[in-house]
């Protein structure tokens, strides 16, 4: 696969590891071999061997003890893959009308088949989104200039907030994605915390489709902006591309 940066990466597996490391960092999880193996559903030994190859290629480096970091070239490659994935997701959800969980799986299949020319046309057609449909920044430069948000699970009862992004770790849970979409808990939507209980390990929020209850662990994977958020933070597809 040749990227927009003119580099060729040998295997799809290498790309998967780079994107896995990218998403670990942006989700707030420690980018260690153990966490990477868990995220990619491989053995720690397999992860260690692949990371060794990526380090030899200058795509990954050792950060703090036991922590990994993408090099600038590794980050650029990971961002390129994530960008194409996000563009396909916007097309599938906003134009074709697929659900979040299904579109994520289909985007995994299609992202590697998109050429630079098609990517540029798709980006323009979709209005140059800066995030994926779940609100995650499309590249490192975008992430640096956007607010971080706070975990939904950190809010107290009675708090009001705006759903900001469903982190990449949460995106891996198809059931969670489907539940959030069904309850209308999508980026840009305002919510109110009806109840939060550490003892019950649950939080209940009221959104556009009534109340929704989440465990504190999945709630920690959802970022919100306290109060009303700037509408400019949320991408909206051009009117002539949507199904409405």
Helices and strands as residue ranges (DSSP letters): H 12-27, H 33-40, H 44-56, E 60-62, E 68-70, H 72-90, I 91-96, H 100-110, G 111-113, H 116-125, H 140-145, E 150-151, G 152-154, E 160-166, H 168-171, H 174-182, E 190-197, E 202-207, E 210-215, H 216-220, E 222-226, G 231-233, G 239-241
